[in-house]
Amino acid sequence: MKNFYSTIVQIGSCIVRPEIIRKGAISFIMIALFLFTGTSIVAQTFPPCIDGNSEDWSNVQLQDHPNYTHKTDVFTGNMDDIYTGSKDFKLFGPNNNDTAYNEWTFSPMQAKSDIMNAAAVVLTGITSDLNCTSSFGDYDPSHTYLFFAGDRQSNNGTGYTGFWFLIDGSTPTVGMNGQNIFDPPHNGTAQNPGDLLILANFESGGRDAVVTVLQWVGPGNGTEGNNNSLIVVNNAAQVGQNNMGTTDIPSNFVVDGRTEYDTNLFYEGVIDLTEIFNLQNDSLCQATWLLETRSSKEITADLKDFVAGGFDLAPTLDVTDDEVCEGDIASLTATLSQGDPLDYTFTWAPDNGNFTGQGSDTITFDPAQLSDAGQYTVTVTSSTGCEPDEGPGMGTLMVNPLPIITADNALLECTELSVQLTASPPGGIWSGANVSEQGLFDATGLAPGDYNVTYTFTDTNECTNSDGAIITVNIAPVLDVTCPDNVSVGCTDDISTDFTNWLGGFSSDGGGGTILETYTATVDGNPVDFANLTAPADVCGTVIIVTLQATDDCDQDEMCSSTFTLVAAAQVDVSGPADDQIEACNYADDAALQAAYTAWLAQFTTLENGCGEDGMFTSTPPAADMS
């Protein structure tokens, strides 16, 4: 927390008393904290339970909260700041012709109306404590609440209090001519009501107050007050209550030596500001507060003592950072803790022309380039003058370069059916037809041609880039060789024609590049020049073997053989009876002799024909020697 001012500060033509107001002394940065984001850093702050128990105001979380302010008022001697013959305010400010309703002085105050301490805090994002028995009800975490508390020296008599929430920052000042007034004038019109006055009437020293909430609309525009400057606000979300029985004095309150309050010396209340102000449009930047005592419950009652405090409700500026990959959409956003973004102008620097949204709360880079990276300062200005106390904000844009990807082309030729693709850097994923994620390209069944695949890689910054590769498929057909079936011919066949047809059955097919056919031949096992090979003509049993070997430019090598055989005749095998000598006289006649000779001759046989000059052979029985 900032220190109190220790000297008199000149404001315009007036002098601000440091013991009365410390305007700008505390950074009140959370008046509508996170109404846009739905979260709040004060969610853990214990909100005061409006039950008249002062112990809640000793809570360290509450006192350390940036929105908390406490003021001690003079309550002894002649230096107490009190109203001078004032009733209800007519007009604040030096331009009021009737300053009697606008003046204050230093003088003692009767104890029952003499304020010793006052405190206020603005909280957002709170919920009711289960142990709180306040009649207020549950708090809405999305609403902004004003809590306030005060005390008085004595409970001897009925107490009447009023708490002002001064949206335009009205403060008690010491004029240069010695005239003590309230400055500047009230903020509020019939169309746009402003300052709040919360009256609490504790009849006959009672504990529970009758609370009336009024709002300033300007002289003659309202229905309440000496000059009809106020209207009644129908707001059920408020409570005012005195302490019942004794209660401890808050740790930072200053009193006259007592350690606890007697009954009805301590007062606290709460009001829901969200139900009264449009916190999206109404600037609370200059707001101050003032606790006063009154002579009666009437709105026009004489005013007694007062104590004033200052709010510095300037919004807090928060600027997001962004980290993207080159080519992605990036944005930086400046967020204010309160106020309508339309009421603010956001000036971003450097203005290099690479972003859109200058003047608004968000600038966009679409697409983000490497040159866009850097720090961007945003200055916030407002037509109301309610600007962040801490000055410009800064956001950082980081644009990570895309990884450099190289996918290598590949060639499949000859007998290759697959290839492992390569790329850099390793670890990416391949995609496309006929390729696995690991980069194995399968060309089975593919026609010759070019095939496109893609390699995609994501680096440690989650930046992704791709490169394409071309796979050229030029696979050679399988090399085949064909040899005719083996052929056997006889001496009586058309040997020449059969041989020519047999040789015509040798061929090769397929292969890649130039096909080289090599023929070798043997005749009866003896190598012969294939070019001079002719059909056998006069040799029985000739065997011709021809071998075809084919090779291509893809190192395919195939071979086959076939045999042409001229069937040879078996050897001539003649058999007959042994020599025999027949005595003619042994036969009765020539017929018997001839019959014996014929029987003998029949024993001669030819088992196989021979092969003569013309491919035939003859057999001649032996001549009979009839001597």
C-alpha positions in Angstrom: 0.0 0.0 0.0 1.1 3.5 -0.7 2.0 6.0 2.1 -0.3 8.8 3.1 0.5 12.2 1.7 2.6 14.0 4.3 2.1 17.5 2.8 -0.7 19.6 1.6 -1.4 19.0 -2.1 -2.6 21.7 -4.4 -5.6 20.6 -6.6 -6.8 23.3 -8.9 -7.7 26.3 -6.8 -8.2 24.1 -3.7 -5.9 22.5 -1.1 -6.6 18.9 -0.1 -6.2 18.1 3.6 -4.0 14.9 3.8 -5.7 13.8 7.0 -9.1 13.9 5.2 -8.4 12.4 1.7 -5.5 10.5 0.2 -6.8 10.6 -3.3 -4.7 8.3 -5.5 -2.9 6.9 -2.4 -4.2 3.3 -2.7 -4.4 1.5 -6.0 -8.0 0.5 -6.2 -7.7 -1.8 -9.1 -10.5 -4.2 -8.8 -13.9 -2.4 -8.8 -15.3 -4.7 -11.4 -12.5 -7.2 -11.3 -12.7 -10.0 -13.9 -16.4 -9.3 -14.8 -15.3 -10.3 -18.3 -13.3 -13.4 -17.3 -15.5 -14.8 -14.6 -12.6 -15.2 -12.0 -11.3 -13.0 -9.3 -8.2 -12.8 -7.2 -10.4 -11.7 -4.2 -12.3 -15.0 -4.2 -10.3 -16.1 -1.1 -10.9 -12.8 0.8 -13.2 -13.3 3.7 -16.0 -10.8 3.1 -17.3 -9.0 6.2 -20.5 -10.5 7.6 -22.9 -7.7 8.1 -24.0 -8.6 11.6 -22.5 -5.7 13.6 -19.5 -7.8 14.6 -16.4 -5.8 14.1 -13.9 -8.7 14.1 -14.3 -9.2 10.4 -12.6 -5.8 9.8 -9.5 -7.1 11.6 -9.1 -9.8 9.0 -5.6 -9.6 7.5 -6.8 -10.6 4.1 -9.3 -7.8 4.1 -6.9 -5.2 5.3 -4.2 -6.2 2.8 -6.6 -6.2 -0.1 -5.8 -3.4 -2.6 -9.3 -2.1 -2.5 -9.4 -1.6 1.2 -9.0 1.8 2.8 -9.3 3.0 6.4 -9.4 6.5 7.8 -9.1 7.7 11.4 -11.0 10.9 12.1 -10.2 13.5 14.8 -12.4 12.9 17.8 -10.8 15.0 20.5 -10.1 18.7 20.7 -11.0 21.4 18.3 -9.6 20.0 15.1 -12.5 17.7 14.2 -13.7 18.3 10.7 -17.5 18.9 10.9 -20.2 20.5 8.8 -21.0 24.1 9.5 -24.7 24.8 9.8 -25.3 22.4 7.0 -28.3 20.4 6.2 -28.5 18.1 3.2 -26.2 19.0 0.4 -27.6 21.2 -2.2 -24.6 21.5 -4.5 -21.0 20.7 -4.0 -18.4 23.1 -5.3 -17.3 26.7 -5.2 -19.9 27.9 -7.7 -22.7 27.3 -5.3 -24.1 30.7 -4.3 -25.5 29.3 -1.1 -22.3 28.0 0.5 -24.0 27.5 3.8 -25.0 24.0 2.6 -21.5 23.3 1.3 -19.1 24.3 4.1 -17.3 22.6 6.8 -14.9 23.7 9.6 -12.6 22.5 12.3 -14.4 22.3 15.6 -15.3 19.8 18.4 -18.3 17.4 17.9 -20.6 16.0 20.5 -19.6 12.4 21.3 -22.8 10.6 20.1 -22.2 12.0 16.6 -18.4 12.0 16.6 -16.8 9.5 14.2 -13.5 8.0 15.2 -12.9 5.6 12.3 -14.3 4.7 8.9 -13.3 2.0 6.4 -14.5 0.8 3.0 -13.6 -2.0 0.6 -14.8 -3.0 -2.8 -15.0 -6.8 -3.5 -15.8 -8.8 -6.5 -16.0 -12.6 -7.0 -17.1 -13.4 -3.4 -19.6 -15.8 -2.1 -21.4 -15.9 1.3 -19.7 -17.5 4.2 -21.7 -20.4 5.6 -21.1 -19.2 9.1 -22.5 -15.8 8.4 -25.9 -15.1 9.8 -26.3 -11.8 8.0 -29.8 -11.1 6.5 -28.1 -9.9 3.4 -28.3 -13.3 1.7 -25.9 -14.9 -0.8 -23.4 -12.8 -2.7 -23.3 -13.2 -6.5 -19.6 -13.8 -7.5 -20.2 -11.8 -10.7 -21.3 -8.7 -8.8 -19.3 -5.9 -7.3 -20.0 -5.0 -3.7 -19.2 -2.0 -1.6 -18.6 -2.8 2.1 -18.3 0.1 4.6 -18.0 0.5 8.4 -17.7 3.3 11.0 -17.9 4.0 14.7 -18.8 6.8 17.0 -17.6 7.8 20.5 -20.7 7.4 22.5 -24.0 5.5 22.2 -25.7 8.0 24.4 -28.6 8.8 22.0 -30.0 7.8 18.7 -27.5 7.5 15.8 -28.1 8.5 12.3 -25.5 7.9 9.6 -25.0 8.5 5.9 -22.5 6.9 3.6 -21.7 8.7 0.3 -20.2 6.9 -2.7 -19.0 9.9 -4.8 -18.5 8.7 -8.3 -16.9 11.9 -9.5 -14.5 12.2 -6.6 -16.0 14.9 -4.5 -13.7 15.7 -1.6 -13.6 18.1 1.3 -11.0 20.8 0.4 -9.5 23.9 1.9 -10.0 26.8 -0.5 -7.3 29.3 -1.1 -9.5 32.0 0.4 -10.0 30.0 3.6 -13.4 28.7 2.6 -13.7 25.0 3.4 -16.0 23.4 0.8 -16.6 20.1 -1.0 -15.1 19.9 -4.5 -15.8 19.1 -7.3 -19.6 19.2 -7.9 -21.7 16.1 -7.8 -21.8 13.8 -10.8 -25.2 12.8 -12.1 -28.1 13.8 -14.2 -31.7 12.7 -14.6 -30.6 10.6 -17.6 -27.4 9.3 -15.9 -27.8 9.2 -12.1 -24.5 9.4 -10.2 -23.4 9.6 -6.6 -25.0 7.3 -4.0 -26.2 8.3 -0.5 -26.9 5.4 1.9 -28.9 6.5 4.9 -29.1 4.3 8.0 -31.6 5.2 10.7 -31.1 3.5 14.1 -34.2 4.6 15.9 -33.8 4.8 19.7 -30.3 3.3 19.5 -31.7 0.2 17.8 -29.4 -2.3 16.2 -31.0 -2.9 12.8 -31.1 0.2 10.6 -33.8 1.3 8.3 -31.8 1.8 5.2 -32.6 4.2 2.4 -30.5 4.4 -0.8 -30.6 7.6 -2.8 -28.9 8.6 -6.0 -27.9 12.1 -7.2 -29.6 13.3 -10.4 -29.0 17.1 -10.1 -31.0 20.0 -8.6 -34.7 19.9 -9.6 -34.4 16.6 -11.3 -35.2 14.4 -8.3 -37.8 14.0 -5.7 -35.8 14.0 -2.4 -33.6 16.5 -0.6 -33.6 20.2 0.0 -33.3 21.0 -3.7 -34.8 17.8 -5.1 -31.4 16.5 -6.2 -31.9 12.9 -5.2 -34.1 10.0 -6.1 -34.8 6.8 -4.1 -33.1 3.7 -5.5 -35.2 0.6 -5.1 -32.3 -1.7 -4.2 -33.0 -4.5 -1.8 -29.4 -5.5 -1.7 -28.3 -3.4 1.2 -28.0 -3.9 4.9 -27.0 -1.7 7.8 -26.5 -3.0 11.3 -25.0 -1.9 14.7 -23.2 -4.2 17.0 -25.3 -6.1 19.6 -23.4 -6.3 22.8 -19.7 -5.6 23.1 -17.3 -6.3 20.2 -13.6 -6.0 19.7 -12.2 -3.0 18.1 -10.6 -3.7 14.7 -6.9 -4.1 14.9 -6.1 -0.9 12.8 -8.9 1.3 14.2 -7.8 4.2 16.5 -10.0 4.9 19.6 -9.7 6.5 22.9 -8.0 3.7 24.9 -10.8 1.2 24.8 -10.3 -2.4 23.6 -13.9 -3.1 22.7 -17.0 -1.2 21.6 -20.1 -0.9 23.7 -23.4 -1.8 22.2 -24.4 0.3 19.1 -21.0 2.0 18.7 -19.9 0.1 15.6 -21.8 0.2 12.3 -21.3 -1.7 9.0 -23.2 -2.1 5.8 -23.0 -3.3 2.2 -24.5 -2.4 -1.1 -24.5 -4.2 -4.5 -23.0 -1.7 -6.9 -23.7 -3.9 -9.9 -27.4 -3.4 -9.3 -27.0 0.4 -9.5 -24.2 1.1 -11.9 -23.5 -0.2 -15.3 -20.0 -1.3 -14.6 -19.4 -1.8 -18.3 -20.1 1.9 -19.1 -20.0 3.9 -15.8 -16.4 4.9 -15.0 -15.8 4.7 -11.2 -12.2 5.8 -11.7 -12.5 9.0 -9.7 -14.8 7.7 -7.0 -14.3 8.7 -3.3 -16.4 8.0 -0.2 -17.6 9.9 2.8 -19.1 8.8 6.1 -21.3 11.3 7.9 -23.5 11.6 11.0 -26.8 13.3 11.0 -29.2 14.9 13.5 -32.3 12.9 12.4 -33.6 10.3 10.1 -34.9 12.9 7.6 -33.1 13.3 4.3 -32.9 17.1 5.0 -31.5 16.6 8.5 -28.6 18.8 9.8 -25.2 17.2 9.1 -22.8 16.6 11.9 -19.4 14.9 11.7 -17.8 13.4 8.6 -14.7 11.5 7.5 -13.6 11.1 3.9 -11.5 8.6 2.0 -10.3 8.4 -1.5 -10.6 5.6 -4.0 -8.1 5.2 -6.9 -10.2 3.0 -9.1 -8.1 3.2 -12.2 -8.3 0.0 -14.1 -5.5 -2.5 -14.2 -4.1 -3.3 -17.6 -3.1 -6.8 -18.4 -1.6 -7.7 -21.8 -1.5 -11.2 -23.0 1.5 -12.8 -24.7 1.2 -15.2 -27.7 3.5 -17.8 -29.2 2.7 -19.2 -32.6 4.4 -20.8 -35.6 5.2 -18.9 -38.7 2.1 -18.6 -40.8 -0.4 -19.1 -38.0 -2.8 -16.5 -36.6 -1.5 -14.7 -33.6 -3.1 -12.0 -31.3 -2.2 -9.8 -28.4 -5.1 -8.6 -26.1 -5.1 -5.8 -23.6 -7.6 -6.4 -20.8 -8.8 -3.8 -18.4 -10.1 -4.8 -15.0 -13.1 -2.5 -15.4 -14.7 -0.2 -17.9 -16.2 -0.5 -21.3 -13.6 -1.3 -23.9 -15.4 0.9 -26.3 -14.6 3.9 -24.1 -10.9 3.3 -24.4 -8.4 3.7 -27.2 -5.6 1.2 -27.4 -2.5 2.4 -29.2 0.0 -0.3 -30.0 3.6 0.1 -30.9 5.6 -0.7 -32.9 3.2 0.1 -35.6 4.9 -1.8 -38.4 1.7 -2.3 -40.4 1.8 -6.1 -40.0 -1.1 -6.3 -37.7 -4.8 -5.3 -37.7 -6.8 -3.9 -34.8 -4.9 -0.7 -34.1 -7.0 1.3 -31.6 -8.8 -1.7 -30.2 -8.0 -4.0 -27.3 -6.8 -6.8 -29.6 -4.3 -6.8 -32.5 -4.2 -9.7 -34.9 -1.4 -11.1 -37.1 -2.8 -13.2 -39.9 -0.6 -14.8 -40.9 2.2 -14.2 -38.4 5.6 -13.6 -39.9 9.0 -14.0 -38.3 9.4 -10.2 -38.6 6.3 -9.7 -36.4 8.1 -11.2 -33.4 8.9 -8.8 -30.5 7.5 -6.8 -27.7 4.4 -4.6 -28.3 3.7 -1.7 -26.0 0.0 -0.6 -25.7 -1.0 2.8 -24.3 -4.6 3.1 -23.1 -6.4 6.4 -23.2 -9.9 7.2 -22.2 -12.3 10.1 -22.9 -13.1 10.1 -19.2 -9.5 10.3 -18.2 -9.7 7.1 -16.3 -6.6 5.4 -17.4 -4.3 2.7 -15.9 -2.1 4.0 -13.1 0.8 1.9 -14.1 1.0 3.3 -17.5 1.4 1.4 -20.8 1.4 -2.4 -20.8 3.5 -4.7 -22.8 2.9 -8.0 -24.5 5.4 -10.3 -26.3 4.8 -12.1 -29.5 7.0 -15.0 -30.3 6.9 -16.4 -33.8 8.8 -19.7 -34.2 10.1 -20.5 -37.7 8.8 -23.5 -39.5 11.2 -26.4 -39.6 13.2 -26.8 -42.8 12.0 -30.0 -44.4 13.6 -31.9 -47.3 11.9 -35.0 -48.7 14.1 -37.0 -51.2 12.8 -38.2 -54.5 13.2 -41.9 -55.3 13.4 -44.2 -58.4 12.1 -47.8 -58.6 13.4 -49.6 -61.7 14.2 -53.1 -63.0 13.0 -55.6 -60.4 12.6 -53.2 -57.4 9.1 -53.3 -55.9 9.6 -51.2 -52.8 11.9 -48.5 -51.5 12.4 -46.9 -48.1 12.0 -43.2 -48.5 14.3 -40.7 -46.8 13.8 -37.1 -45.5 15.3 -34.7 -43.1 15.0 -34.1 -40.3 14.1 -37.6 -39.3 11.1 -38.5 -37.2 8.3 -37.2 -39.4 5.3 -38.9 -41.0 4.8 -39.9 -44.6 1.4 -39.7 -46.3 -0.1 -40.5 -49.6 -1.0 -43.5 -51.7 1.1 -46.6 -51.5 3.3 -45.3 -48.7 3.4 -46.2 -45.0 3.7 -43.5 -42.3 7.3 -44.8 -41.8 8.1 -44.1 -45.5 8.0 -47.6 -47.1 6.8 -47.1 -50.7 5.2 -50.3 -52.2 5.0 -50.3 -56.0 3.4 -53.7 -56.4 0.9 -53.6 -59.3 1.7 -50.0 -60.2 2.0 -48.9 -63.8 5.1 -47.0 -64.8 4.9 -43.3 -63.9 5.4 -40.6 -61.2 3.7 -40.9 -57.8 3.5 -38.0 -55.3 3.9 -38.5 -51.5 4.3 -36.0 -48.6 6.6 -35.8 -45.6 5.4 -33.9 -42.6 7.5 -33.0 -39.6 6.6 -31.3 -36.2 9.4 -29.8 -34.2 9.8 -29.2 -30.4 7.9 -25.9 -30.8 4.9 -27.7 -32.2 5.5 -26.1 -35.6 4.7 -28.2 -38.6 6.0 -28.1 -42.1 5.8 -30.5 -45.1 7.6 -31.3 -48.3 6.7 -33.4 -51.3 8.6 -36.2 -53.0 8.2 -37.8 -56.4 8.6 -41.6 -56.7 9.3 -42.6 -60.3 8.2 -46.1 -61.0 10.0 -47.8 -63.9 10.0 -51.5 -63.0 11.0 -53.8 -65.8 8.8 -56.7 -66.8 9.9 -60.2 -65.7 12.2 -61.8 -68.3 10.9 -65.0 -69.6 12.4 -67.6 -72.1 10.5 -70.2 -74.0 11.8 -73.4 -75.4 9.8 -75.9 -77.5 9.0 -79.3 -76.2 11.5 -82.1 -77.0 10.9 -83.6 -80.5 11.6 -87.1 -81.8 11.2 -88.0 -85.5 11.7 -91.2 -87.4 13.6 -91.9 -90.7 10.3 -91.8 -92.6 9.2 -88.4 -91.1 9.6 -85.0 -92.8 12.7 -84.3 -90.8 13.5 -80.9 -92.4 10.1 -79.4 -91.7 10.0 -80.8 -88.2 13.4 -79.4 -87.4 12.5 -76.0 -88.8 9.4 -75.9 -86.7 11.3 -77.0 -83.6 13.8 -74.2 -84.0 11.0 -71.7 -84.3 9.8 -72.5 -80.9 12.7 -70.8 -79.1 11.9 -67.2 -77.9 12.2 -64.6 -75.0 9.8 -62.0 -73.6 9.8 -59.1 -71.1 12.9 -57.8 -69.5 14.3 -54.3 -69.2 16.4 -52.5 -71.7 18.2 -54.5 -74.4 17.5 -58.3 -74.4 20.5 -60.4 -75.4 19.7 -63.9 -76.6 22.5 -66.5 -76.8 22.0 -69.9 -78.5 24.3 -72.9 -78.1 23.9 -76.3 -79.8 25.4 -79.8 -79.8 24.9 -82.7 -82.3 25.4 -86.1 -80.7 27.2 -84.3 -77.8 29.6 -82.3 -80.0 29.3 -78.5 -80.0 28.4 -77.0 -83.3 28.0 -73.5 -84.5 24.3 -72.6 -84.0 24.3 -70.4 -87.0 25.2 -73.3 -89.3 22.9 -75.8 -87.6 20.8 -77.8 -90.2 18.4 -80.6 -90.0 19.9 -84.1 -89.9 19.6 -85.8 -93.3 21.2 -89.3 -93.4 22.2 -90.2 -90.0 20.0 -92.4 -88.0 19.9 -91.7 -84.2 21.2 -88.1 -84.4 20.5 -86.1 -81.2 20.6 -82.3 -81.4 20.3 -80.1 -78.2 19.8 -76.4 -78.4 20.0 -74.1 -75.3 18.6 -70.5 -75.2 20.1 -68.0 -72.6 18.5 -64.5 -72.4 19.8 -61.5 -70.3 18.7 -57.9 -70.0 20.0 -54.6 -68.7 18.4 -55.3 -65.3 20.6 -58.4 -64.8 17.8 -60.8 -65.3 19.2 -64.1 -66.7 17.0 -66.9 -67.9 17.8 -70.2 -69.6 16.0 -73.2 -71.2 16.9 -76.2 -73.4 15.2 -78.6 -75.9 16.3 -81.8 -77.8 15.6 -82.8 -81.4 16.1 -86.6 -81.9 16.2 -88.6 -85.1 15.2 -92.1 -84.0 17.8 -94.7 -85.1 16.8 -98.3 -86.2 17.8 -101.3 -84.0 20.6 -103.6 -85.2 19.6 -106.4 -87.7 19.4 -109.7 -85.8 19.0 -112.8 -88.0 18.6 -116.3 -86.5 18.1 -119.7 -87.9 18.6 -123.4 -87.3 22.0 -125.1 -87.2 23.4 -126.6 -90.3 21.6 -129.7 -91.2 22.4 -132.4 -93.8 19.4 -134.1 -95.1 19.7 -137.3 -96.8 17.3 -137.6 -99.6 17.2 -141.2 -99.3 15.8 -140.8 -96.0 12.6 -139.3 -97.4 10.0 -141.3 -99.2 9.8 -138.9 -102.1 10.6 -135.4 -103.1 7.6 -133.9 -101.5 8.6 -135.2 -98.1 12.1 -133.8 -98.8 10.7 -130.5 -99.8 8.6 -130.3 -96.7 11.6 -131.0 -94.5 13.5 -128.3 -96.3 10.7 -125.8 -95.9 10.5 -126.5 -92.2 14.1 -126.0 -91.9 14.0 -122.8 -93.8 11.2 -121.4 -91.6 13.6 -121.4 -88.7 15.4 -118.4 -90.2 14.0 -115.0 -88.7 14.7 -111.2 -89.0 14.2 -109.5 -85.6 14.7 -105.9 -86.9 15.0 -104.2 -90.2 18.3 -102.6 -90.8 18.8 -99.0 -92.1 20.3 -98.9 -95.6 21.1 -96.1 -98.0 17.5 -95.3 -98.4 16.6 -96.0 -94.9 15.3 -99.5 -95.7 16.8 -103.0 -95.6 16.1 -106.4 -97.3 16.6 -110.0 -96.1 17.2 -113.0 -98.5 16.9 -116.5 -97.2 19.9 -118.8 -97.9 20.0 -120.9 -101.0 19.3 -124.5 -100.5 22.1 -126.9 -101.4 20.3 -129.9 -102.6 23.3 -131.9 -103.5 
